């Protein structure tokens, strides 16, 4: 199962501020899209690993695990930090969380709630904070809140594609 590695992906952050609401709307929709894809799948498909890579359920859990980082980065923008807080590039939280032992409905609810919190916080940023930029530590690129939203959206899309591929492989 070949996928472009997330860490190899390059980004260009050039969205105009008028795209902010539409990016947030897409981010808000993703938990429901994921739910429609996975909620009726049997546990053995949800938790099956291929080539020792994350299962469908672990991909969902990973998105939950990163919501704390995203909201923390909102705090970084509010505080005027020059550098956004770094992610755990080893994804230890996901590897240690044992998401396969959980119920998918619980994970989906948790993802929905965490994402709603993120969206609410992003919508409540004032115009001054929306103009700020900070350096993303891994990319070493300047990023505004709209760019962070785009980054999170593209990360969602990466995992959505992975989930779809796993469903296709495991459903046959």
Contact map, one row per residue, 1 for C-alpha under 8 A:
1110000000000000000000000000000000000000000000000100000000000000000000000000000000000000000000000000000000000000000000000000000000000000000000000000000000000000000010000000
1111000000000000000000000000000000000000000000000000000000000000000000000000000000000000000000000000000000000000000000000000000000000000000000000000000000000000000000000000
1111100000000000000000000000000000000000000000000000000000000000000000000000000000000000000000000000000000000000000000000000000000000000000000000000000000000000010000000000
0111110110000000000000000000000000000000000000000000000000000000000000000000000000000000000000000000000000000000000000000000000000000000000000000000000000000000000000000000
0011111110000000000000000000000000000000000000000000000000000000000000000000000000000000000000000000000000000000000000000000000000000000000000000000000000000000000000000000
0001111110000000000000000000000000000000000000000000000000000000000000000000000000000000000000000000000000000000000000000000000000000000000000000000000000100100000000000000
0000111110000000000000000000000000000000000000000000000000000000000000000000000000000000000000000000000000000000000000000000000000000000000000000000000000000000000000000000
0001111111000000000000000000000000000000000000000000000000000000000000000000000000000000000000000000000000000000000000000000000000000000000000000000000000000000000000000000
0001111111100000000000000000000000000000000000000000000000000000000000000000000000000000000000000000000000000000000000000000000000000000000000000000000000000000000000000000
0000000111110000000000000000000000000000000000000000000000000000000000000000000000000000000000000000000000000000000000000000000000000000000000000000000000000000000000000000
0000000011111000000000000000000000000000000000000000000000000000000000000000000000000000000000000000000000000000000000000000000000000000000000000000001000000000000000000000
0000000001111100000000000000000000000000000000000000000000000000000000000000000000000000000000000000000000000000000000000000000000000000000000000000000000000000000000000000
0000000000111110000000000000000000000000000000000000000000000000000000000000000000000000000000000000000000000000000000000000000000000000000000100010010000000000000000000000
0000000000011111000000000000000000000000000000000000000000000000000000000000000000000000000000000000000000000000000000000000000000000000000000000010000000000000000000000000
0000000000001111101000000000000000000000000000000000000000000000000000000000000000000000000000000000000000000000000000000000000000000000000000000110000000000000000000000000
0000000000000111111100000000000000000000000000000000000000000000000000000000000000000000000000000000000000000000000000000000000000000000000000000000000000000000000000000000
0000000000000011111100000000000000000000000000000000000000000000000000000000000000000000000000000000000000000000000000000000000000000000000000000100000000000000000000000000
0000000000000001111110000000000000000000000000000000000000000000000000000000000000000000000000000000000000000000000000000000000000000000000000000000000000000000000000000000
0000000000000011111111100000000000000000000000000000000000000000000000000000000000000000000000000000000000000000000000000000000000000000000000000000000000000000000000000000
0000000000000001111111110000000000000000000000000000000000000000000000000000000000000000000000000000000000000000000000000000000000000000000000000100000000000000000000000000
0000000000000000011111111000000000000000000000000000000000000000000000000000000000000000000000000000000000000000000000000000000000000000000000000000000000000000000000000000
0000000000000000001111111100000000000000000000000000000000000000000000000000000000000000000000000000000000000000000000000000000000000000000000000000000000000000000000000000
0000000000000000001111111110000000000000000000000000000000000000000000000000000000000000000000000000000000000000000000000000000000000000000000000100110010000000000000000000
0000000000000000000111111111000000000000000000000000000000000000000000000000000000000000000000000000000000000000000000100100000000000000000000000000100000000000000000000000
0000000000000000000011111111100000000000000000000000000000000000000000000000000000000000000000000000000000000000000000000000000000000000000000000000000000000000000000000000
0000000000000000000001111111110000000000000000000000000000000000000000000000000000000000000000000000000000000000000000000000000000000000000000000000000010000000000000000000
0000000000000000000000111111111000000000000000000000000000000000000000000000000000000000000000000000000000000000001000100000000000000000000000000000100110010000000000000000
0000000000000000000000011111111000000000000000000000000000000000000000000000000000000000000000000000000000000000001100100000000000000000000000000000000000000000000000000000
0000000000000000000000001111111110000000000000000000000000000000000000000000000000000000000000000000000000000000000000000000000000000000000000000000000000000000000000000000
0000000000000000000000000111111111000000000000000000000000000000000000000000000000000000000000000000000000000000000000000000000000000000000000000000000000010000000000000000
0000000000000000000000000011111111100000000000000000000000000000000000000000000000000000000000000000000000010011001000000000000000000000000000000000000000000000000000000000
0000000000000000000000000000111111110000000000000000000000000000000000000000000000000000000000000000000000000001000000000000000000000000000000000000000000000000000000000000
0000000000000000000000000000111111111000000000000000000000000000000000000000000000000000000000000000000000000000000000000000000000000000000000000000000000000000000000000000
0000000000000000000000000000011111111100000000000000000000010000000000000000000000000000000000000000000000010000000000000000000000000000000000000000000000000001000000000000
0000000000000000000000000000001111111110000000000000000000000000000000000000000000000000000000000000000000010000000000000000000000000000000000000000000000000000000000000000
0000000000000000000000000000000111111111000000000000000000000000000000000000000000000000000000000000000000000000000000000000000000000000000000000000000000000000000000000000
0000000000000000000000000000000011111111000000000000000000000000000000000000000000000000000000000000000000000000000000000000000000000000000000000000000000000000000100000000
0000000000000000000000000000000001111111100001000000000000000000000000000000000000000000000000000000000000000000000000000000000000000000000000000000000000000000000000000000
0000000000000000000000000000000000111111100000000000000000000000000000000000000000000000000000000000000110000000000000000000000000000000000000000000000000000000000000000000
0000000000000000000000000000000000011111110000000000000000000000000000000000000000000000000000000000000000000000000000000000000000000000000000000000000000000000000000000000
0000000000000000000000000000000000000111111011000000000000000000000000000000000000000000000000000000000000000000000000000000000000000000000000000000000000000000000000000000
0000000000000000000000000000000000000001111111000000000000000000000000000000000000000000000000000000000000000000000000000000000000000000000000000000000000000000000000000000
0000000000000000000000000000000000000000111111100000000000000000000000000000000000000000000000000000000000000000000000000000000000000000000000000000000000000000000000000000
0000000000000000000000000000000000000000011111110000000000000000000000000000000000000000000000000000000000000000000000000000000000000000000000000000000000000000000000000000
0000000000000000000000000000000000000000111111110000000100000000000000000000000000000000000000000000000000000000000000000000000000000000000000000000000000000000000000100110
0000000000000000000000000000000000000100111111110000001110000000000000000000000000000000000000000001000000000000000000000000000000000000000000000000000000000000000000000000
0000000000000000000000000000000000000000001111111000001111000000000000000000000000000000000000000001000000000000000000000000000000000000000000000000000000000000000000000000
0000000000000000000000000000000000000000000111111100001100000000000000000000000000000000000000000000000000000000000000000000000000000000000000000000000000000000000000000000
0000000000000000000000000000000000000000000000111111111000000000000000000000000000000000000000000000000000000000000000000000000000000000000000000000000000000000000000000000
1000000000000000000000000000000000000000000000011111111000000000000000000000000000000000000000000000000000000000000000000000000000000000000000000000000000000000000000000000
0000000000000000000000000000000000000000000000001111100000000000000000000000000000000000000000000000000000000000000000000000000000000000000000000000000000000000000000000000
0000000000000000000000000000000000000000000000001111110000000000000000000000000000000000000000000000000000000000000000000000000000000000000000000000000000000000000000000000
0000000000000000000000000000000000000000000000001111111000000000000000000000000000000000000000000000000000000000000000000000000000000000000000000000000000000000000000000000
0000000000000000000000000000000000000000000000001101111111100000000000000000000000000000000000000000000000000000000000000000000000000000000000000000000000000000000000000000
0000000000000000000000000000000000000000000001111100111111100000000000000000000000000000000000000001000000000000000000000000000000000000000000000000000000000000000001000000
0000000000000000000000000000000000000000000011110000011111110000000000000000000000000000000000000000000000000000000000000000000000000000000000000000000000000000011001100000
0000000000000000000000000000000000000000000001100000011111111000000000000000000000000000000000000011000100000000000000000000000000000000000000000000000000000000000000000000
0000000000000000000000000000000000000000000000100000011111111100000000000000000000000000000001000111000000000000000000000000000000000000000000000000000000000000000000000000
0000000000000000000000000000000000000000000000000000011111111110000000000000000000000000000000000000000000000000000000000000000000000000000000000000000000000010001000000000
0000000000000000000000000000000001000000000000000000000111111111000000000000000000000000000000000000000000110010000000000000000000000000000000000000000000000010000000000000
0000000000000000000000000000000000000000000000000000000011111111100000000000000000000000000001000010000000100010000000000000000000000000000000000000000000000000000000000000
0000000000000000000000000000000000000000000000000000000001111111110000000000000000000000000001000000000000000000000000000000000000000000000000000000000000000000000000000000
0000000000000000000000000000000000000000000000000000000000111111111000000000000000000000000000000000000000000010000000000000000000000000000000000000000000010000000000000000
0000000000000000000000000000000000000000000000000000000000011111111100000000000000000000000000000000000000100110010000000000000000000000000000000000000000000000000000000000
0000000000000000000000000000000000000000000000000000000000001111111110000000000000000000000011000000000000000000000000000000000000000000000000000000000000000000000000000000
0000000000000000000000000000000000000000000000000000000000000111111111000000000000000000000000000000000000000000000000000000000000000000000000000000000000000000000000000000
0000000000000000000000000000000000000000000000000000000000000011111111100000000000000000000000000000000000000000011001000000000000000000000000000000000000000000000000000000
0000000000000000000000000000000000000000000000000000000000000001111111110000000000000000000000000000000000000000000000000000000000000000000000000000000000000000000000000000
0000000000000000000000000000000000000000000000000000000000000000111111111000000000001010000000000000000000000000000000000000000000000000000000000000000000000000000000000000
0000000000000000000000000000000000000000000000000000000000000000011111111100000000000000000000000000000000000000000001000000000000000000000000000000000100000000000000000000
0000000000000000000000000000000000000000000000000000000000000000001111111110000000000000000000000000000000000000000001001000000000000000000000000000000000000000000000000000
0000000000000000000000000000000000000000000000000000000000000000000111111111000000001000000000000000000000000000000000000000000000000000000000000000000000000000000000000000
0000000000000000000000000000000000000000000000000000000000000000000011111111100000011000000000000000000000000000000000000000000000000000000000000000000000000000000000000000
0000000000000000000000000000000000000000000000000000000000000000000001111111110000000000000000000000000000000000000000001100000000000000000000001000000000000000000000000000
0000000000000000000000000000000000000000000000000000000000000000000000111111111000000000000000000000000000000000000000000000000000000000000000000000000000000000000000000000
0000000000000000000000000000000000000000000000000000000000000000000000011111111110111000000000000000000000000000000000000000000000000000000000000000000000000000000000000000
0000000000000000000000000000000000000000000000000000000000000000000000001111111110010000000000000000000000000000000000000000000010011100000000001000000000000000000000000000
0000000000000000000000000000000000000000000000000000000000000000000000000111111110000000000000000000000000000000000000000000000010000000000000000000000000000000000000000000
0000000000000000000000000000000000000000000000000000000000000000000000000011111110000000000000000000000000000000000000000000000000000000000000000000000000000000000000000000
0000000000000000000000000000000000000000000000000000000000000000000000000001111111000000000000000000000000000000000000000000000000010100000000000000000000000000000000000000
0000000000000000000000000000000000000000000000000000000000000000000000000001111111110000000000000000000000000000000000000000000000000100000000000000000000000000000000000000
0000000000000000000000000000000000000000000000000000000000000000000000000000000111110000000000000000000000000000000000000000000000001110000000000000000000000000000000000000
0000000000000000000000000000000000000000000000000000000000000000000000000001000011111000000000000000000000000000000000000000000000000111100000000000000000000000000000000000
0000000000000000000000000000000000000000000000000000000000000000000000001001100011111100000000000000000000000000000000000000000000000111100000000000000000000000000000000000
0000000000000000000000000000000000000000000000000000000000000000000010011001000000111110000000000000000000000000000000000000000000000001100000000000000000000000000000000000
0000000000000000000000000000000000000000000000000000000000000000000000000000000000011111000000000000000000000000000000000000000000000001110000000000000000000000000000000000
0000000000000000000000000000000000000000000000000000000000000000000010000000000000001111100000000000000000000000000000000000000000000000000000000000000000000000000000000000
0000000000000000000000000000000000000000000000000000000000000000000000000000000000000111111100000000000000000000000000000000000000000000000000000000000000000000000000000000
0000000000000000000000000000000000000000000000000000000000000000000000000000000000000011111000000000000000000000000000000000000000000000000000000000000000000000000000000000
0000000000000000000000000000000000000000000000000000000000000000000000000000000000000001111100000000000000000000000000000000000000000000000000000000000000000000000000000000
0000000000000000000000000000000000000000000000000000000000000000000000000000000000000001111111100000000000000000000000000000000000000000000000000000000000000000000000000000
0000000000000000000000000000000000000000000000000000000000000000000000000000000000000001011111110000000000000000000000000000000000000000000000000000000000000000000000000000
0000000000000000000000000000000000000000000000000000000000000000100000000000000000000000001111111000000000000000000000000000000000000000000000000000000000000000000000000000
0000000000000000000000000000000000000000000000000000000001001100100000000000000000000000001111111110000000000000000000000000000000000000000000000000000000000000000000000000
0000000000000000000000000000000000000000000000000000000000000000000000000000000000000000001111111100000000000000000000000000000000000000000000000000000000000000000000000000
0000000000000000000000000000000000000000000000000000000000000000000000000000000000000000000111111100000000000000000000000000000000000000000000000000000000000000000000000000
0000000000000000000000000000000000000000000000000000000000000000000000000000000000000000000011111110000000000000000000000000000000000000000000000000000000000000000000000000
0000000000000000000000000000000000000000000000000000000001000000000000000000000000000000000001111111110000000000000000000000000000000000000000000000000000000000000000000000
0000000000000000000000000000000000000000000000000000000011001000000000000000000000000000000001001111110000000000000000000000000000000000000000000000000000000000000000000000
0000000000000000000000000000000000000000000001100000001011000000000000000000000000000000000000000111111000000000000000000000000000000000000000000000000000000000000000000000
0000000000000000000000000000000000000000000000000000000000000000000000000000000000000000000000000111111000000000000000000000000000000000000000000000000000000000000000000000
0000000000000000000000000000000000000000000000000000000000000000000000000000000000000000000000000111111101100000000000000000000000000000000000000000000000000000000000000000
0000000000000000000000000000000000000000000000000000000000000000000000000000000000000000000000000001111111100000000000000000000000000000000000000000000000000000000000000000
0000000000000000000000000000000000000010000000000000000010000000000000000000000000000000000000000000011111110000000000000000000000000000000000000000000000000000000000000000
0000000000000000000000000000000000000010000000000000000000000000000000000000000000000000000000000000001111111000000000000000000000000000000000000000000000000000000000000000
0000000000000000000000000000000000000000000000000000000000000000000000000000000000000000000000000000011111111100000000000000000000000000000000000000000000000000000000000000
0000000000000000000000000000000000000000000000000000000000011001000000000000000000000000000000000000011111111110000000000000000000000000000000000000000000000000000000000000
0000000000000000000000000000001001100000000000000000000000010000000000000000000000000000000000000000000111111111000000000000000000000000000000000000000000000000000000000000
0000000000000000000000000000000000000000000000000000000000000000000000000000000000000000000000000000000011111111100000000000000000000000000000000000000000000000000000000000
0000000000000000000000000000000000000000000000000000000000000001000000000000000000000000000000000000000001111111110000000000000000000000000000000000000000000000000000000000
0000000000000000000000000000001000000000000000000000000000011011000000000000000000000000000000000000000000111111111000000000000000000000000000000000000000000000000000000000
0000000000000000000000000000001100000000000000000000000000000000000000000000000000000000000000000000000000011111111100000000000000000000000000000000000000000000000000000000
0000000000000000000000000000000000000000000000000000000000000000000000000000000000000000000000000000000000001111111110000000000000000000000000000000000000000000000000000000
0000000000000000000000000000000000000000000000000000000000000001001000000000000000000000000000000000000000000111111111000000000000000000000000000000000000000000000000000000
0000000000000000000000000011001000000000000000000000000000000000001000000000000000000000000000000000000000000011111111100000000000000000000000000000000000000000000000000000
0000000000000000000000000001000000000000000000000000000000000000000000000000000000000000000000000000000000000001111111110000000000000000000000000000000000000000000000000000
0000000000000000000000000000000000000000000000000000000000000000000000000000000000000000000000000000000000000000111111111000000000000000000000000000000000000000000000000000
0000000000000000000000000000000000000000000000000000000000000000001001100000000000000000000000000000000000000000011111111100000000000000000000000000000000000000000000000000
0000000000000000000000010011000000000000000000000000000000000000000000000000000000000000000000000000000000000000001111111110000000000000000000000000000000000000000000000000
0000000000000000000000000000000000000000000000000000000000000000000000000000000000000000000000000000000000000000000111111111000000000000000000000000000000000000000000000000
0000000000000000000000000000000000000000000000000000000000000000000000100100000000000000000000000000000000000000000011111111100000000000000000000000000000000000000000000000
0000000000000000000000010000000000000000000000000000000000000000000000000100000000000000000000000000000000000000000001111111100000000000000000001000000000000000000000000000
0000000000000000000000000000000000000000000000000000000000000000000000000000000000000000000000000000000000000000000000111111100000000000000000000000000000000000000000000000
0000000000000000000000000000000000000000000000000000000000000000000000000000000000000000000000000000000000000000000000011111110000000000000000000000000000000000000000000000
0000000000000000000000000000000000000000000000000000000000000000000000000000000000000000000000000000000000000000000000001111111011000000000000000000000000000000000000000000
0000000000000000000000000000000000000000000000000000000000000000000000000000000000000000000000000000000000000000000000000001111111000000000000000000000000000000000000000000
0000000000000000000000000000000000000000000000000000000000000000000000000000000000000000000000000000000000000000000000000000111111100000000000000000000000000000000000000000
0000000000000000000000000000000000000000000000000000000000000000000000000000000000000000000000000000000000000000000000000000011111110000000000000000000000000000000000000000
0000000000000000000000000000000000000000000000000000000000000000000000000000110000000000000000000000000000000000000000000000111111110000000000001000000000000000000000000000
0000000000000000000000000000000000000000000000000000000000000000000000000000000000000000000000000000000000000000000000000000111111110000000000011100000000000000000000000000
0000000000000000000000000000000000000000000000000000000000000000000000000000000000000000000000000000000000000000000000000000001111111000000000011000000000000000000000000000
0000000000000000000000000000000000000000000000000000000000000000000000000000100100000000000000000000000000000000000000000000000111111100000000011000000000000000000000000000
0000000000000000000000000000000000000000000000000000000000000000000000000000100001000000000000000000000000000000000000000000000000111110000001111000000000000000000000000000
0000000000000000000000000000000000000000000000000000000000000000000000000000100111110000000000000000000000000000000000000000000000011111000001110000000000000000000000000000
0000000000000000000000000000000000000000000000000000000000000000000000000000000001110000000000000000000000000000000000000000000000001111100111100000000000000000000000000000
0000000000000000000000000000000000000000000000000000000000000000000000000000000000111100000000000000000000000000000000000000000000000111111111100000000000000000000000000000
0000000000000000000000000000000000000000000000000000000000000000000000000000000000111100000000000000000000000000000000000000000000000011111110000000000000000000000000000000
0000000000000000000000000000000000000000000000000000000000000000000000000000000000000100000000000000000000000000000000000000000000000001111100000000000000000000000000000000
0000000000000000000000000000000000000000000000000000000000000000000000000000000000000000000000000000000000000000000000000000000000000001111110000000000000000000000000000000
0000000000000000000000000000000000000000000000000000000000000000000000000000000000000000000000000000000000000000000000000000000000000011111111000000000000000000000000000000
0000000000000000000000000000000000000000000000000000000000000000000000000000000000000000000000000000000000000000000000000000000000000011101111100000000000000000000000000000
0000000000000000000000000000000000000000000000000000000000000000000000000000000000000000000000000000000000000000000000000000000000001111000111110000000000000000000000000000
0000000000001000000000000000000000000000000000000000000000000000000000000000000000000000000000000000000000000000000000000000000000001111000011111111000000000000000000000000
0000000000000000000000000000000000000000000000000000000000000000000000000000000000000000000000000000000000000000000000000000000001111100000001111111000000000000000000000000
0000000000000000000000000000000000000000000000000000000000000000000000000100100000000000000000000000000000000000000000000100000011111000000000111111100000000000000000000000
0000000000000010100100100000000000000000000000000000000000000000000000000000000000000000000000000000000000000000000000000000000001000000000000111111110000000000000000000000
0000000000001110000000000000000000000000000000000000000000000000000000000000000000000000000000000000000000000000000000000000000000000000000000111111111000000000000000000000
0000000000000000000000000000000000000000000000000000000000000000000000000000000000000000000000000000000000000000000000000000000000000000000000111111111100000000000000000000
0000000000000000000000110010000000000000000000000000000000000000000000000000000000000000000000000000000000000000000000000000000000000000000000001111111110000000000000000000
0000000000001000000000100000000000000000000000000000000000000000000000000000000000000000000000000000000000000000000000000000000000000000000000000111111111000000000000000000
0000000000100000000000000000000000000000000000000000000000000000000000000000000000000000000000000000000000000000000000000000000000000000000000000011111111100000000000000000
0000000000000000000000000010000000000000000000000000000000000000000001000000000000000000000000000000000000000000000000000000000000000000000000000001111111110000000000000000
0000000000000000000000100110000000000000000000000000000000000000000000000000000000000000000000000000000000000000000000000000000000000000000000000000111111111000000000000000
0000000000000000000000000000000000000000000000000000000000000000000000000000000000000000000000000000000000000000000000000000000000000000000000000000011111111100000000000000
0000010000000000000000000000000000000000000000000000000000000000000000000000000000000000000000000000000000000000000000000000000000000000000000000000001111111110000000000000
0000000000000000000000000010010000000000000000000000000000000010000000000000000000000000000000000000000000000000000000000000000000000000000000000000000111111111000000000000
0000000000000000000000000000000000000000000000000000000000000000000000000000000000000000000000000000000000000000000000000000000000000000000000000000000011111111100000000000
0000010000000000000000000000000000000000000000000000000000000000000000000000000000000000000000000000000000000000000000000000000000000000000000000000000001111111110000000000
0000000000000000000000000000000000000000000000000000000000110000000000000000000000000000000000000000000000000000000000000000000000000000000000000000000000111111111000000000
0000000000000000000000000000000001000000000000000000000000000000000000000000000000000000000000000000000000000000000000000000000000000000000000000000000000011111111100000000
0000000000000000000000000000000000000000000000000000000000000000000000000000000000000000000000000000000000000000000000000000000000000000000000000000000000001111111110000000
0010000000000000000000000000000000000000000000000000000100000000000000000000000000000000000000000000000000000000000000000000000000000000000000000000000000000111111111000000
0000000000000000000000000000000000000000000000000000000100100000000000000000000000000000000000000000000000000000000000000000000000000000000000000000000000000011111111100000
0000000000000000000000000000000000001000000000000000000000000000000000000000000000000000000000000000000000000000000000000000000000000000000000000000000000000001111111110000
1000000000000000000000000000000000000000000000000000000000000000000000000000000000000000000000000000000000000000000000000000000000000000000000000000000000000000111111111000
0000000000000000000000000000000000000000000000000000001100000000000000000000000000000000000000000000000000000000000000000000000000000000000000000000000000000000011111111100
0000000000000000000000000000000000000000000010000000000100000000000000000000000000000000000000000000000000000000000000000000000000000000000000000000000000000000001111111110
0000000000000000000000000000000000000000000000000000000000000000000000000000000000000000000000000000000000000000000000000000000000000000000000000000000000000000000111111111
0000000000000000000000000000000000000000000000000000000000000000000000000000000000000000000000000000000000000000000000000000000000000000000000000000000000000000000011111111
0000000000000000000000000000000000000000000010000000000000000000000000000000000000000000000000000000000000000000000000000000000000000000000000000000000000000000000001111111
0000000000000000000000000000000000000000000010000000000000000000000000000000000000000000000000000000000000000000000000000000000000000000000000000000000000000000000000111111
0000000000000000000000000000000000000000000000000000000000000000000000000000000000000000000000000000000000000000000000000000000000000000000000000000000000000000000000011111
